[in-house]
Every structure is written in C-alpha cells, then in structure tokens.
C-alpha cells in the first residue's frame, strides 16, 4: 500500500495477450477522498446509485451512416435518429438491455437502411455509476433519510469551485460575502429575491443568479438530487419554480460523484413498449467496449515501456534525501494545490511561486502552475500509465520557474533560458540525479519550443525535429536501446505538457486564487483549441493537422 492511497483491485478491459495499461485507478484511490467513496458505496446500497460495472448496457443503431461507430462527447439528441430528443434536452446516449438494444437496431435499420448494430457501452472510470431517476425517499425512516443526506453532503463541491465565475467577474467575491446573496433571515435565496439582491449589491442580475444558483444547488443536492438531475437533463434552471439552479454546479457535482447517467422509465415510440433505459450524459466518460479496449491498448503500447524505465530513473542523489521525489511517486492523487505546496517547502521557492508570473492577468506562478496541473488532471491523469505521472508532474511543477525572474528583469523574450536554469537548480535542491535533470530540462526547454512551433504554429518540420530531439534526449539521459516508439512517446509527453500549459490561457481552464476564489480564465488561446464537449467544459484538445 502506498502512502496516502487505498489499494484496490480492478479488472482491466484488455486481453491478457495485449499490453496492459496500469493507470492510477488500477493502482489505488486517494485516502483523502475516502469519505466520498464511502458515501458512494452507501448510496449504492440504498439504491440511489448503481455501479456501471454491474450493468450490461447496450446501444442499438443502424450503420447506414458508416461503420466503426464510437461514442462522441458531442453526440446530440436533437434531430439525431439514434437518440431520444423527446425525453432529454442535453446530449445523451440511450442504452438498454441487449434484447431491447437489438430491437432498436432492427427498427432503425428498417427505417434508415444499413445493417443493425449493437454495441456494449462501458466506462474507463472504475467508479462510474448511474443514478436512479425514480428513486424516492418517501417510504424511508427519518434515520435513513438523515443517513442519505449525510452521504450526499460528503459529495458536495465548494459552490464557487463547482460553478466558477467568468474572468471578468472574478473580483465579485472579494467585494461581497457569500451571505450577501442569501434571502431574508439568511435563508436560501428564491428567484423572487434576486431582483432585490441585484439592486442592493449593484451588480448585474445574471451574476447574482449564477452565485445564488450555485449556493442553492449545493444545498439542494443534499436533499433532492434526483429532482435536480432530472431537471438538468431537461435544462431546467429552477427547482420547483422557486429556487435558482446552476447547471454548471450540477455538472461538477455529477463528475465529482462519478455519475455518468440516469435510469428512467419511459414508453418507447420506437419499439412500442415500456422500458427502463439508462441515458448516459457524461459522454466523455463512456464509449463502446471495443473503443475503450483500443484506447487503453494504444496507450499501453506507446507509453508503457518508457514509463517504467523513466520511473526507475526518478531517483535521488542522496539516500538521506528524496522526500519531494517520494511525495511525487507515492501520491498519485495529490491535488494541484498539494503538489505546489510541497514544492514551496523547498528552501527559497515559496518566494518564487508566490511572485507575479509576468502575465497581464496578474497570475502568481503558484496560481498558474496549479492551473496547468489541474488541466493535466482533467485531461490526462487517468489515461496514462501511473508510472508516468510523477515525471510529467515534475515537469509541470518546474516548467515556468524562471518566469518571475525574467519578468522582473524585463527579459520575457528569453524566459525559456531562465526556466531551464531555475528548474535545474530546483531539482538539484531536491537531490534529483543528473540524468533526470537533463531529461526534465530538455522537455520544458527545447521540447516545449519545438511543440509550440510544430503544433501551435503548424511548422511540420518542427515535428520531425521534435522526434529527433526526443530520441537524442532519451539516449543522453541514460535510457538504453531507444526505439522510434520511445521517441514518439516522449514527443507526446512534450505535447501533453504544451497542451496543459497553453490551455491555461483559455476559458476551459479554472484558476483558484486565495484572493478571488475559483474563476474561468480569459479565452486568449481559445482559437487554438477545439470547443470543449465534456459536461464540465474543462476538456482541452489542441487543434492541429495530423
């Protein structure tokens, strides 16, 4: 058992003949989240939640529009013949038993042409679960109701983390207190209270509604989550026409609770029978069984071997040192805040992390680094071999250490030189061996320079240079028998780091600030990314030609 983690056993999706992806979920869970997982387990026992892994869910379709179908996070209900636009208003995939899915596939094939297809739908998230849209507490005892409420309370997300403000409104909570948004007598604000609150505070109505809605939603999710989730599917922004609901907060709550879908009871107009389908709405978290297996095998083939070899190289010079490296290696679920706090314990680096990073947005280096680490967690941390996480996080923690100094000297043009120098000094202070220092400084120096040219500026020659650079960097860092696959894997690590860094200047990124709380960043680089499609709108995918 590793420090700060609870060991679990998870059955991988792949065949034993294929490379196995061992992600952090296969390794453990965060002991810091133990209360949350205990709450989820209890809510499964009372029937509010059902583990997705305990269900066999299938989607039936016609292949009239093409084969090789997989789930798209942008899958639409409206006008799409494989969905139920008469039931929900958000993107959702209808799934059911194999028998019902086959009936749907046969009927759609008859109507649309093509051959019927039935796909099993699963999730890479071992903790994914389904909420019962018909669950009722009416027959429960007072004691059971209180236990359910206590379990739901453990799933709460801080209200402004769950529904961050836009960048231009980030100073609101420095000017006002949360209680300023409550109704008379400190009660939850009703829709009817909002005009008066708006007038009293002198800020715009939609911002008041956003904050008041987040506060109400946080509270009401501990009382009546079924009603709110059903309303979320229909894009309802009020609870019983009385309280404002913040749909962004609902999405954050669902993601935090690992809820990817809802079971409903409907009359199917397609197969003319009463059914209990599961509508999967967190489509970034589910896919066909074949596609999940393919993705995991691809990641295992590309990153598995190099991850193990690089992890072996993350050692310290001194046998008496290494607490920082141990923390990185043994805390795969450490939050961005915890990781930066640990880095700031290194003598001399609290001052650097707390300094202005030199951007017009006035981020501190601490805030920017946490944002970049958060982007990594949201987009990659559960999709890569666990052994690779400490290496990438070390690179992200050190990638901009020279920013404050270059800004202070008015020399931002040469920021990369300062970054490499400061990163090397930091790693020396935590006793990281020379080979690993060379690897990390290469990644955050020339590696980032080449990925910027190759994938943001579209210089195809730079991509070839990146592969050659990565091959030489691995060799010079002491890795034996470097293959083309190894070079590609390291080049993709460079791209991952560049993506997380660049995405920090988009409104897909969330910054948490001691001064401002949580807010979405200014969309400076949004045009370089595809529009987000996940329910939390925090996914980041760079646009570039393959």
Secondary structure, DSSP 8 states (H G I E B T S, - for coil): --TTEEE-----SS-TTS-----HHHHEEEGGGHHHHHHHHHHHHTTSEEEGGG--EEEEEE-TT-SS----TT--STT-TTS-TTT-SS--EEEB-HHHHHHHHHHHHHHH-S-EEEEEEEES-TT-EEEETT---TTS-HHHHHHHHHHHHTT---HHHHT-B-GGGTTHHHHS-GGGGS-GGG---BGGGHHHHHHHHTS-HHHHHHHHHHHHHHHHTTT-HHHHHHHHHTT--EETTTEE--HHHHHHHHHHTTEEEEE--EEETTTTEEE--EEE--GGGEEEHHHHHHHHHHHHHHHHHHHHHHHHH--BS-TT--HHHHHHHH-TT--HHHHHHHHHTSTTHHHHHTSB-S-TT--BHHHHHHHHHHHHHHHTTTTS-HHHHHHHHHHHHHTTTTHHHHHHTT-GGGHHHHHHHHHHHHHHHTTB-HHHHHHHHHIIIIIHHHHIIIIIS--HHHHHHHHHHHHHHHHHTT-SS--HHHHHHHHHHHHHHHHHHHGGGSTT-EEEETTTEEEE---TTGGGB----STTS----B----
